[in-house]
Amino acid sequence: MSTITIQVENNSVLNGLKKILSVMEGVTIISSKKSVTDQDRLNATSLKAIKDVKAGKTHKASSADDLLNQCLY
């Protein structure tokens, strides 16, 4: 027995694909699940923070006191 995982990008073809596979002898659909993306899990603030870090928009502090001084002044 072999197992194949198929990732479907276009959900409009999913029902047709399931129908085709279900009538094939010896083929069983084990499970179908929607993959979770960052857009699904994270709110807008978190996504912006990730984007800022990737763009290098960060601050560095040498100590906790230095961090507080940067934030307060």
C-alpha positions in Angstrom: 0.0 0.0 0.0 1.2 3.5 -0.8 0.2 6.8 0.6 0.1 10.1 -1.4 -0.5 13.5 0.1 -2.1 16.1 -2.2 -2.1 19.8 -1.4 -5.0 21.6 -3.1 -4.5 25.3 -3.6 -7.8 25.9 -5.5 -10.6 24.8 -3.2 -13.1 25.0 -6.1 -11.7 21.7 -7.5 -11.7 19.9 -4.1 -15.2 18.4 -4.3 -14.6 17.1 -7.9 -11.3 15.6 -6.9 -12.9 13.8 -3.9 -15.7 12.4 -6.2 -13.1 11.1 -8.7 -11.0 9.5 -6.0 -13.9 8.0 -4.2 -15.0 6.0 -7.3 -11.6 4.5 -7.9 -11.2 0.9 -6.8 -8.7 0.5 -4.0 -8.4 4.3 -3.2 -9.4 5.5 0.2 -9.5 9.2 1.3 -8.0 9.1 4.8 -8.6 12.7 5.9 -8.9 16.1 4.5 -8.0 19.2 6.5 -7.4 22.8 5.7 -3.8 23.8 6.3 -3.4 26.6 8.8 -1.4 29.6 7.6 0.1 32.5 9.5 -2.8 34.6 8.2 -5.2 32.3 10.0 -3.3 32.1 13.3 -1.9 35.6 13.8 -3.6 38.9 14.3 -2.6 42.0 12.3 -0.3 43.3 15.0 1.7 40.1 15.1 2.0 39.9 11.3 3.3 43.5 11.2 5.8 42.7 13.9 7.1 39.7 11.9 7.3 41.9 8.8 9.2 44.6 10.7 11.7 42.0 12.1 12.3 40.6 8.6 12.9 44.2 7.3 15.4 44.8 10.0 13.3 47.4 11.9 14.5 46.4 15.3 16.2 48.0 18.3 19.1 46.6 20.2 19.9 47.1 23.9 23.0 46.1 25.8 21.1 45.7 29.1 17.6 45.9 30.6 18.5 49.5 31.8 19.6 50.4 28.3 16.3 49.0 26.9 14.2 51.0 29.4 16.2 54.2 28.6 15.5 53.7 24.9 11.8 53.2 25.6 11.4 56.1 28.0 13.6 58.8 26.4 
